[in-house]
Amino acid sequence: MQSAKCKVNVLLPIAAVLATAVISIAAAQAPAPNPTAPAAPAGNADTGKKLFVSVGCYQCHGYEAQGGSAGPRLAPRPLPYAGFSRYVRRPTNQMPPYTERLVPDTDLAHIYAYLQSRPTPPAAATIPLLQ
Ligand code: HEC
């Protein structure tokens, strides 16, 4: 009896923490459209592509920023630049923070340009295997 109760005492808080994590990941992924947001600083997509790999963003978000098991899709429509840069500097969940020293604002602008330059994925209806 004692050990079953003990298991519940251990598992319940773990389940609660997992549920909170799932909810906050969903919240972090919600797009925040803001038509008055300032435009992104100019960046170069080719430079951004190299930085996306050398800095390590690809490890969780995939080479095409298509998302994967370790990080959500970022391209081709990343968050508005202000929210994007705020999140990279001070992530609120599992993502490690990238300071200005590690990824200067100019580099972040290049990365942002790379994300925006990714082609839009084809609609599911046009993929025969999915029909
Ligand atoms: C260790 C894995 C990891 C790495 C490396 C990583 N991220 Fe993330 N990123 C995540 C996860 C996981 C999330 C989802 C929210 C969370 O848990 O923080 C996320 C969320 C984000 C978000 C906000 C969510 C959204 O939909 O836009 C942005 C922006 C972002 N990442 C950009 C970057 C950039 C740019 C880099 C490289 C400088 C990077 N990430 C590197 C794991 C990672």
Residues whose N, C-alpha, C, O or C-beta is under 5 A from the ligand:
A	BS01	HEC	A28 Q29 V55 G56 C57 Q59 C60 A70 G71 P72 R73 L79 F84 Y87 V88 P91 T92 N93 Q94 M95 Y98
